[in-house]
Amino acid sequence: MWPFSQPRSANVTNMAVSFPNQSRSYDATRRAIRFWGYDRSMESSFYVTADALERIQPNLKPDVAGLLRAFDSNRDRIYAIAAKVYARGRRGSYDLNVADV
């Protein structure tokens, strides 16, 4: 029996990671854009490297403003890649690099 006496459904699955927080920032140490994903109440940090962003958007200007614009312009694609990386297994943080795009 499920907690709280709710019947168990045959199609119940684990929740996937979601990205409701639109915040992002540049991490100079990693040379990556950091953003956050959530699986229920668990928050995870994701980093998409500058090299990966350059692969996604080849004509980007490789300064901080250019990297942030590239992230914003390709947010849906980056979130989809992040969800695939997240599905590989739980970690403290997740790096999205050229091999992932």
MMTF fields as JSON, N, C-alpha, C and O atoms, coordinates in Angstrom:
{
  "mmtfVersion": "1.0.0",
  "mmtfProducer": "UNKNOWN",
  "numBonds": 403,
  "numAtoms": 404,
  "numGroups": 101,
  "numChains": 1,
  "numModels": 1,
  "chainsPerModel": [1],
  "groupsPerChain": [101],
  "chainIdList": ["A"],
  "bondAtomList": [4, 2, 8, 6, 12, 10, 16, 14, 20, 18, 24, 22, 28, 26, 32, 30, 36, 34, 40, 38, 44, 42, 48, 46, 52, 50, 56, 54, 60, 58, 64, 62, 68, 66, 72, 70, 76, 74, 80, 78, 84, 82, 88, 86, 92, 90, 96, 94, 100, 98, 104, 102, 108, 106, 112, 110, 116, 114, 120, 118, 124, 122, 128, 126, 132, 130, 136, 134, 140, 138, 144, 142, 148, 146, 152, 150, 156, 154, 160, 158, 164, 162, 168, 166, 172, 170, 176, 174, 180, 178, 184, 182, 188, 186, 192, 190, 196, 194, 200, 198, 204, 202, 208, 206, 212, 210, 216, 214, 220, 218, 224, 222, 228, 226, 232, 230, 236, 234, 240, 238, 244, 242, 248, 246, 252, 250, 256, 254, 260, 258, 264, 262, 268, 266, 272, 270, 276, 274, 280, 278, 284, 282, 288, 286, 292, 290, 296, 294, 300, 298, 304, 302, 308, 306, 312, 310, 316, 314, 320, 318, 324, 322, 328, 326, 332, 330, 336, 334, 340, 338, 344, 342, 348, 346, 352, 350, 356, 354, 360, 358, 364, 362, 368, 366, 372, 370, 376, 374, 380, 378, 384, 382, 388, 386, 392, 390, 396, 394, 400, 398],
  "bondOrderList": [1, 1, 1, 1, 1, 1, 1, 1, 1, 1, 1, 1, 1, 1, 1, 1, 1, 1, 1, 1, 1, 1, 1, 1, 1, 1, 1, 1, 1, 1, 1, 1, 1, 1, 1, 1, 1, 1, 1, 1, 1, 1, 1, 1, 1, 1, 1, 1, 1, 1, 1, 1, 1, 1, 1, 1, 1, 1, 1, 1, 1, 1, 1, 1, 1, 1, 1, 1, 1, 1, 1, 1, 1, 1, 1, 1, 1, 1, 1, 1, 1, 1, 1, 1, 1, 1, 1, 1, 1, 1, 1, 1, 1, 1, 1, 1, 1, 1, 1, 1],
  "groupList": [{"groupName": "MET", "atomNameList": ["N", "CA", "C", "O"], "elementList": ["N", "C", "C", "O"], "formalChargeList": [0, 0, 0, 0], "bondAtomList": [1, 0, 2, 1, 3, 2], "bondOrderList": [1, 1, 2], "singleLetterCode": "M", "chemCompType": "L-PEPTIDE LINKING"}, {"groupName": "TRP", "atomNameList": ["N", "CA", "C", "O"], "elementList": ["N", "C", "C", "O"], "formalChargeList": [0, 0, 0, 0], "bondAtomList": [1, 0, 2, 1, 3, 2], "bondOrderList": [1, 1, 2], "singleLetterCode": "W", "chemCompType": "L-PEPTIDE LINKING"}, {"groupName": "PRO", "atomNameList": ["N", "CA", "C", "O"], "elementList": ["N", "C", "C", "O"], "formalChargeList": [0, 0, 0, 0], "bondAtomList": [1, 0, 2, 1, 3, 2], "bondOrderList": [1, 1, 2], "singleLetterCode": "P", "chemCompType": "L-PEPTIDE LINKING"}, {"groupName": "PHE", "atomNameList": ["N", "CA", "C", "O"], "elementList": ["N", "C", "C", "O"], "formalChargeList": [0, 0, 0, 0], "bondAtomList": [1, 0, 2, 1, 3, 2], "bondOrderList": [1, 1, 2], "singleLetterCode": "F", "chemCompType": "L-PEPTIDE LINKING"}, {"groupName": "SER", "atomNameList": ["N", "CA", "C", "O"], "elementList": ["N", "C", "C", "O"], "formalChargeList": [0, 0, 0, 0], "bondAtomList": [1, 0, 2, 1, 3, 2], "bondOrderList": [1, 1, 2], "singleLetterCode": "S", "chemCompType": "L-PEPTIDE LINKING"}, {"groupName": "GLN", "atomNameList": ["N", "CA", "C", "O"], "elementList": ["N", "C", "C", "O"], "formalChargeList": [0, 0, 0, 0], "bondAtomList": [1, 0, 2, 1, 3, 2], "bondOrderList": [1, 1, 2], "singleLetterCode": "Q", "chemCompType": "L-PEPTIDE LINKING"}, {"groupName": "ARG", "atomNameList": ["N", "CA", "C", "O"], "elementList": ["N", "C", "C", "O"], "formalChargeList": [0, 0, 0, 0], "bondAtomList": [1, 0, 2, 1, 3, 2], "bondOrderList": [1, 1, 2], "singleLetterCode": "R", "chemCompType": "L-PEPTIDE LINKING"}, {"groupName": "ALA", "atomNameList": ["N", "CA", "C", "O"], "elementList": ["N", "C", "C", "O"], "formalChargeList": [0, 0, 0, 0], "bondAtomList": [1, 0, 2, 1, 3, 2], "bondOrderList": [1, 1, 2], "singleLetterCode": "A", "chemCompType": "L-PEPTIDE LINKING"}, {"groupName": "ASN", "atomNameList": ["N", "CA", "C", "O"], "elementList": ["N", "C", "C", "O"], "formalChargeList": [0, 0, 0, 0], "bondAtomList": [1, 0, 2, 1, 3, 2], "bondOrderList": [1, 1, 2], "singleLetterCode": "N", "chemCompType": "L-PEPTIDE LINKING"}, {"groupName": "VAL", "atomNameList": ["N", "CA", "C", "O"], "elementList": ["N", "C", "C", "O"], "formalChargeList": [0, 0, 0, 0], "bondAtomList": [1, 0, 2, 1, 3, 2], "bondOrderList": [1, 1, 2], "singleLetterCode": "V", "chemCompType": "L-PEPTIDE LINKING"}, {"groupName": "THR", "atomNameList": ["N", "CA", "C", "O"], "elementList": ["N", "C", "C", "O"], "formalChargeList": [0, 0, 0, 0], "bondAtomList": [1, 0, 2, 1, 3, 2], "bondOrderList": [1, 1, 2], "singleLetterCode": "T", "chemCompType": "L-PEPTIDE LINKING"}, {"groupName": "TYR", "atomNameList": ["N", "CA", "C", "O"], "elementList": ["N", "C", "C", "O"], "formalChargeList": [0, 0, 0, 0], "bondAtomList": [1, 0, 2, 1, 3, 2], "bondOrderList": [1, 1, 2], "singleLetterCode": "Y", "chemCompType": "L-PEPTIDE LINKING"}, {"groupName": "ASP", "atomNameList": ["N", "CA", "C", "O"], "elementList": ["N", "C", "C", "O"], "formalChargeList": [0, 0, 0, 0], "bondAtomList": [1, 0, 2, 1, 3, 2], "bondOrderList": [1, 1, 2], "singleLetterCode": "D", "chemCompType": "L-PEPTIDE LINKING"}, {"groupName": "ILE", "atomNameList": ["N", "CA", "C", "O"], "elementList": ["N", "C", "C", "O"], "formalChargeList": [0, 0, 0, 0], "bondAtomList": [1, 0, 2, 1, 3, 2], "bondOrderList": [1, 1, 2], "singleLetterCode": "I", "chemCompType": "L-PEPTIDE LINKING"}, {"groupName": "GLY", "atomNameList": ["N", "CA", "C", "O"], "elementList": ["N", "C", "C", "O"], "formalChargeList": [0, 0, 0, 0], "bondAtomList": [1, 0, 2, 1, 3, 2], "bondOrderList": [1, 1, 2], "singleLetterCode": "G", "chemCompType": "PEPTIDE LINKING"}, {"groupName": "GLU", "atomNameList": ["N", "CA", "C", "O"], "elementList": ["N", "C", "C", "O"], "formalChargeList": [0, 0, 0, 0], "bondAtomList": [1, 0, 2, 1, 3, 2], "bondOrderList": [1, 1, 2], "singleLetterCode": "E", "chemCompType": "L-PEPTIDE LINKING"}, {"groupName": "LEU", "atomNameList": ["N", "CA", "C", "O"], "elementList": ["N", "C", "C", "O"], "formalChargeList": [0, 0, 0, 0], "bondAtomList": [1, 0, 2, 1, 3, 2], "bondOrderList": [1, 1, 2], "singleLetterCode": "L", "chemCompType": "L-PEPTIDE LINKING"}, {"groupName": "LYS", "atomNameList": ["N", "CA", "C", "O"], "elementList": ["N", "C", "C", "O"], "formalChargeList": [0, 0, 0, 0], "bondAtomList": [1, 0, 2, 1, 3, 2], "bondOrderList": [1, 1, 2], "singleLetterCode": "K", "chemCompType": "L-PEPTIDE LINKING"}],
  "groupTypeList": [0, 1, 2, 3, 4, 5, 2, 6, 4, 7, 8, 9, 10, 8, 0, 7, 9, 4, 3, 2, 8, 5, 4, 6, 4, 11, 12, 7, 10, 6, 6, 7, 13, 6, 3, 1, 14, 11, 12, 6, 4, 0, 15, 4, 4, 3, 11, 9, 10, 7, 12, 7, 16, 15, 6, 13, 5, 2, 8, 16, 17, 2, 12, 9, 7, 14, 16, 16, 6, 7, 3, 12, 4, 8, 6, 12, 6, 13, 11, 7, 13, 7, 7, 17, 9, 11, 7, 6, 14, 6, 6, 14, 4, 11, 12, 16, 8, 9, 7, 12, 9],
  "groupIdList": [1, 2, 3, 4, 5, 6, 7, 8, 9, 10, 11, 12, 13, 14, 15, 16, 17, 18, 19, 20, 21, 22, 23, 24, 25, 26, 27, 28, 29, 30, 31, 32, 33, 34, 35, 36, 37, 38, 39, 40, 41, 42, 43, 44, 45, 46, 47, 48, 49, 50, 51, 52, 53, 54, 55, 56, 57, 58, 59, 60, 61, 62, 63, 64, 65, 66, 67, 68, 69, 70, 71, 72, 73, 74, 75, 76, 77, 78, 79, 80, 81, 82, 83, 84, 85, 86, 87, 88, 89, 90, 91, 92, 93, 94, 95, 96, 97, 98, 99, 100, 101],
  "secStructList": [7, 7, 4, 4, 4, 7, 7, 7, 7, 6, 6, 7, 7, 7, 7, 7, 7, 5, 7, 7, 7, 7, 7, 3, 3, 3, 3, 6, 6, 6, 6, 3, 3, 3, 3, 3, 3, 3, 3, 6, 6, 3, 3, 3, 3, 3, 3, 3, 3, 2, 2, 2, 2, 2, 2, 2, 1, 6, 6, 7, 7, 7, 1, 2, 2, 2, 2, 2, 2, 2, 2, 2, 2, 6, 2, 2, 2, 2, 2, 2, 2, 2, 2, 2, 2, 2, 2, 6, 7, 7, 7, 1, 3, 3, 3, 3, 7, 4, 4, 4, 7],
  "xCoordList": [0.826, 0.0, 0.875, 1.878, 0.498, 1.207, 1.032, 0.041, 1.998, 1.805, 0.529, 0.121, -0.082, -1.294, -2.482, -3.47, -2.393, -3.489, -3.97, -5.147, -3.075, -3.445, -3.158, -2.126, -4.043, -3.793, -2.608, -2.385, -1.872, -0.714, -1.166, -1.908, -0.717, -1.042, 0.056, 1.226, -0.299, 0.679, 1.595, 2.682, 1.182, 1.99, 2.726, 3.109, 2.931, 3.684, 5.16, 5.716, 5.797, 7.227, 7.894, 7.224, 9.206, 9.94, 9.849, 9.84, 9.782, 9.739, 11.09, 12.146, 11.019, 12.242, 12.699, 11.973, 13.884, 14.409, 13.656, 13.306, 13.415, 12.762, 13.594, 14.455, 13.325, 14.129, 13.232, 13.201, 12.5, 11.6, 12.327, 11.779, 13.533, 14.314, 15.068, 15.951, 14.726, 15.335, 16.701, 17.337, 17.154, 18.444, 19.587, 19.526, 20.625, 21.875, 22.972, 22.719, 24.186, 25.318, 26.567, 26.628, 27.552, 28.823, 29.758, 29.916, 30.369, 31.357, 32.72, 33.03, 33.536, 34.83, 35.797, 36.604, 35.726, 36.631, 36.418, 37.38, 35.174, 34.847, 34.726, 34.665, 34.694, 34.413, 33.135, 33.106, 32.074, 30.792, 29.643, 29.821, 28.466, 27.244, 26.618, 26.416, 26.315, 25.702, 24.201, 23.759, 23.432, 21.987, 21.535, 22.326, 20.269, 19.801, 18.614, 17.755, 18.593, 17.482, 16.931, 17.61, 15.697, 15.019, 14.352, 13.685, 14.545, 13.863, 13.119, 13.698, 11.83, 11.01, 11.606, 11.643, 12.071, 12.622, 14.146, 14.748, 14.767, 16.23, 16.713, 16.297, 17.608, 18.193, 19.561, 20.346, 19.835, 21.131, 21.689, 20.946, 23.007, 23.682, 24.095, 24.564, 23.914, 24.324, 25.268, 25.095, 26.26, 27.224, 27.322, 27.618, 27.079, 27.296, 28.549, 28.607, 29.548, 30.844, 30.784, 29.921, 31.711, 31.813, 32.04, 31.481, 32.853, 33.097, 31.809, 31.576, 30.967, 29.689, 28.773, 28.095, 28.753, 27.941, 28.424, 27.618, 29.735, 30.286, 29.903, 29.748, 29.749, 29.306, 27.829, 27.417, 27.036, 25.607, 25.363, 24.499, 26.123, 25.967, 27.338, 27.976, 27.791, 29.156, 29.531, 30.711, 28.589, 28.921, 28.877, 28.858, 28.861, 28.747, 30.014, 31.116, 29.831, 30.952, 31.426, 30.638, 32.691, 33.129, 33.436, 34.31, 32.714, 32.848, 31.659, 30.784, 31.623, 30.57, 29.186, 28.289, 29.01, 27.706, 27.302, 26.139, 28.248, 27.969, 27.58, 26.667, 28.266, 27.938, 26.552, 25.795, 26.224, 24.899, 23.806, 22.748, 24.062, 23.085, 22.912, 21.792, 24.01, 23.925, 23.115, 22.311, 23.324, 22.54, 21.058, 20.225, 20.734, 19.341, 18.692, 17.53, 19.424, 18.888, 18.662, 17.862, 19.362, 19.296, 18.842, 19.152, 18.11, 17.708, 16.981, 17.312, 16.008, 15.249, 16.161, 16.051, 17.049, 17.986, 18.921, 19.185, 19.417, 20.32, 19.597, 20.168, 18.345, 17.572, 17.362, 17.432, 17.109, 16.936, 18.224, 18.184, 19.359, 20.655, 20.892, 21.353, 20.581, 20.766, 19.925, 20.384, 18.702, 17.832, 18.437, 18.349, 19.045, 19.693, 20.906, 21.117, 21.696, 22.863, 22.403, 23.005, 21.352, 20.811, 20.329, 20.503, 19.731, 19.183, 20.264, 19.958, 21.51, 22.613, 22.892, 23.52, 22.439, 22.649, 22.845, 23.311, 22.486, 22.573, 24.004, 24.811, 24.288, 25.592, 25.361, 24.231, 26.422, 26.32, 26.089, 25.333, 26.737, 26.542, 26.747, 27.274, 26.317, 26.333, 27.003, 26.644, 27.984, 28.69, 28.2, 28.19, 27.802, 27.416, 28.578, 28.9, 29.201, 30.351, 30.138, 29.051, 31.14, 31.03, 30.514, 29.734, 30.922, 30.489, 28.978, 28.386, 28.364, 26.941, 26.061, 24.877, 26.625, 25.798, 25.873, 25.258],
  "yCoordList": [-1.177, 0.0, 1.247, 1.307, 2.238, 3.512, 4.247, 4.039, 5.119, 5.98, 6.808, 7.088, 7.187, 7.991, 7.245, 7.866, 5.932, 5.069, 5.358, 5.164, 5.82, 6.044, 4.781, 4.145, 4.403, 3.194, 3.382, 4.469, 2.337, 2.379, 2.187, 1.256, 3.061, 2.969, 2.208, 2.32, 1.444, 0.668, 1.571, 1.145, 2.803, 3.679, 4.754, 5.774, 4.564, 5.513, 5.396, 4.298, 6.541, 6.554, 7.61, 8.47, 7.544, 8.57, 9.879, 9.896, 10.969, 12.277, 12.557, 12.207, 13.184, 13.58, 14.93, 15.608, 15.302, 16.603, 17.686, 17.508, 18.81, 19.944, 21.196, 21.211, 22.227, 23.451, 24.679, 25.517, 24.797, 25.94, 27.25, 28.331, 27.16, 28.334, 28.829, 28.137, 30.002, 30.539, 31.178, 31.649, 31.197, 31.809, 31.024, 29.802, 31.747, 31.143, 32.14, 33.34, 31.654, 32.539, 31.952, 30.763, 32.801, 32.358, 31.96, 32.701, 30.8, 30.309, 30.375, 29.545, 31.366, 31.587, 30.436, 30.11, 29.821, 28.709, 27.539, 26.929, 27.227, 26.108, 26.532, 25.691, 27.853, 28.408, 27.773, 27.164, 27.955, 27.324, 28.171, 29.009, 27.932, 28.551, 27.568, 26.395, 28.068, 27.247, 27.521, 28.666, 26.445, 26.56, 25.421, 24.537, 25.436, 24.491, 23.7, 24.206, 22.429, 21.544, 20.962, 20.935, 20.5, 19.986, 18.649, 18.478, 17.72, 16.435, 16.36, 16.062, 16.636, 16.808, 17.951, 19.08, 17.699, 18.791, 18.848, 19.689, 17.982, 17.945, 18.899, 18.804, 19.826, 20.761, 20.246, 19.774, 20.338, 19.935, 21.05, 21.748, 21.211, 22.192, 21.535, 20.397, 22.265, 21.832, 22.89, 24.083, 22.445, 23.342, 22.969, 21.821, 23.917, 23.692, 24.473, 25.691, 23.759, 24.368, 25.328, 25.217, 26.26, 27.198, 26.447, 26.823, 25.389, 24.594, 23.964, 23.922, 23.473, 22.879, 23.948, 23.705, 25.127, 26.218, 26.628, 26.945, 26.624, 26.954, 25.904, 26.23, 24.67, 23.61, 23.796, 23.589, 24.186, 24.403, 25.635, 25.623, 26.691, 27.949, 28.434, 29.234, 27.957, 28.221, 29.686, 30.018, 30.562, 31.964, 32.826, 34.053, 32.22, 33.012, 33.791, 33.394, 34.9, 35.709, 35.094, 35.01, 34.662, 33.869, 34.659, 34.27, 35.774, 36.476, 36.087, 35.338, 36.588, 36.198, 36.527, 35.685, 37.728, 38.123, 37.219, 36.83, 36.887, 36.014, 34.613, 34.017, 34.08, 32.748, 32.728, 31.774, 33.78, 33.851, 33.969, 33.353, 34.762, 34.872, 33.537, 33.155, 32.827, 31.515, 30.547, 29.776, 30.583, 29.735, 30.075, 29.187, 31.364, 31.792, 31.429, 31.024, 31.569, 31.274, 29.786, 29.397, 28.963, 27.509, 26.775, 25.598, 27.472, 26.939, 25.592, 24.659, 25.47, 24.218, 23.049, 21.961, 23.277, 22.225, 21.852, 20.67, 22.838, 22.585, 21.821, 20.904, 22.184, 21.456, 20.0, 19.103, 19.761, 18.384, 17.587, 16.431, 18.192, 17.534, 17.282, 16.207, 18.266, 18.129, 16.986, 16.244, 16.844, 15.758, 14.396, 13.462, 14.278, 13.01, 12.731, 11.595, 13.751, 13.582, 13.209, 12.347, 13.842, 13.561, 12.112, 11.467, 11.613, 10.254, 9.18, 8.031, 9.537, 8.566, 8.177, 7.147, 8.975, 8.66, 9.91, 10.935, 9.812, 10.965, 11.284, 10.401, 12.578, 13.098, 14.415, 14.898, 14.991, 16.287, 17.403, 18.336, 17.312, 18.289, 17.573, 16.462, 18.241, 17.611, 18.551, 19.723, 18.022, 18.794, 18.384, 17.202, 19.359, 19.127, 19.63, 20.818, 18.728, 19.108, 18.768, 18.336, 18.952, 18.766, 17.37, 17.228, 16.361, 14.991, 14.809, 13.902, 15.647, 15.527, 16.217, 15.898, 17.159, 17.929, 17.279, 17.751],
  "zCoordList": [0.0, 0.0, 0.0, 0.711, -0.793, -0.843, 0.473, 1.173, 0.822, 1.991, 1.822, 0.695, 2.893, 2.918, 2.316, 1.926, 2.239, 1.792, 0.384, 0.08, -0.481, -1.87, -2.653, -2.435, -3.556, -4.344, -5.275, -5.808, -5.458, -6.348, -7.781, -8.094, -8.633, -10.053, -10.772, -10.407, -11.775, -12.535, -13.354, -13.745, -13.621, -14.46, -13.659, -14.232, -12.376, -11.567, -11.92, -11.942, -12.198, -12.499, -11.638, -11.066, -11.546, -10.826, -11.596, -12.827, -10.853, -11.5, -12.149, -11.622, -13.284, -13.974, -13.45, -12.723, -13.821, -13.439, -14.209, -15.376, -13.536, -14.185, -13.918, -13.038, -14.679, -14.61, -14.481, -15.383, -13.364, -13.201, -12.875, -13.092, -12.368, -11.996, -13.237, -13.743, -13.716, -14.936, -14.697, -15.639, -13.443, -13.123, -13.738, -13.87, -14.111, -14.58, -14.316, -14.211, -14.21, -13.942, -14.57, -14.884, -14.745, -15.313, -14.176, -13.206, -14.3, -13.335, -14.021, -14.876, -13.644, -14.295, -14.046, -14.917, -12.874, -12.56, -13.507, -13.973, -13.789, -14.683, -16.143, -17.039, -16.375, -17.713, -18.26, -19.329, -17.457, -17.757, -17.226, -16.342, -17.785, -17.281, -16.3, -16.615, -15.108, -14.068, -14.041, -14.137, -13.908, -13.738, -12.84, -12.512, -12.441, -11.442, -11.946, -12.668, -11.538, -11.844, -10.554, -9.527, -10.622, -9.439, -9.734, -10.755, -8.83, -8.858, -7.532, -6.487, -7.601, -6.396, -5.59, -6.078, -4.382, -3.569, -3.611, -2.944, -4.373, -4.459, -5.562, -6.717, -5.167, -6.121, -6.557, -5.735, -7.837, -8.383, -9.247, -9.937, -9.202, -10.047, -11.356, -11.378, -12.434, -13.765, -14.324, -14.077, -15.072, -15.709, -17.177, -17.507, -18.053, -19.477, -19.844, -19.678, -20.344, -20.614, -21.801, -22.672, -21.811, -22.929, -24.236, -25.266, -24.21, -25.422, -25.94, -27.148, -25.021, -25.433, -26.025, -27.024, -25.412, -25.96, -27.338, -28.212, -27.538, -28.855, -29.89, -31.067, -29.48, -30.388, -30.723, -31.864, -29.731, -29.937, -30.804, -31.68, -30.559, -31.295, -31.755, -31.071, -32.909, -33.377, -33.531, -33.424, -33.776, -34.019, -32.761, -32.863, -31.592, -30.364, -30.069, -30.446, -29.392, -28.935, -27.615, -26.674, -27.515, -26.364, -25.086, -24.311, -24.866, -23.594, -22.712, -23.147, -21.489, -20.546, -21.107, -21.071, -21.618, -22.163, -23.328, -23.438, -24.187, -25.321, -24.887, -25.46, -23.875, -23.363, -22.725, -22.906, -21.978, -21.363, -22.423, -22.297, -23.472, -24.567, -25.277, -25.616, -25.503, -26.155, -25.298, -25.822, -23.989, -23.094, -23.217, -23.397, -23.12, -23.179, -24.511, -24.544, -25.595, -26.929, -27.157, -28.008, -26.405, -26.603, -25.35, -25.163, -24.496, -23.197, -23.318, -22.587, -24.215, -24.338, -24.713, -24.147, -25.657, -26.07, -24.914, -24.692, -24.185, -23.062, -21.965, -21.374, -21.68, -20.672, -21.087, -20.247, -22.361, -22.838, -22.662, -22.242, -22.978, -22.786, -21.304, -20.921, -20.47, -19.026, -18.465, -17.596, -18.954, -18.486, -18.831, -18.035, -20.006, -20.392, -19.506, -19.081, -19.23, -18.359, -16.957, -16.316, -16.479, -15.149, -15.043, -14.009, -16.109, -16.11, -15.99, -15.671, -16.238, -16.121, -14.677, -14.428, -13.73, -12.325, -11.501, -11.998, -10.242, -9.336, -8.945, -8.655, -8.949, -8.527, -7.813, -7.735, -7.296, -6.635, -7.629, -7.358, -8.784, -9.854, -11.186, -11.246, -12.238, -13.561, -14.55, -14.652, -15.278, -16.3, -17.683, -18.025, -18.46, -19.842, -20.687, -20.668, -21.423, -22.215, -23.678, -24.061, -24.485, -25.94, -26.292, -27.235, -25.573, -25.864, -25.664, -26.249, -24.857, -24.573, -25.599, -25.717, -26.344, -27.3, -28.622, -29.578]
}
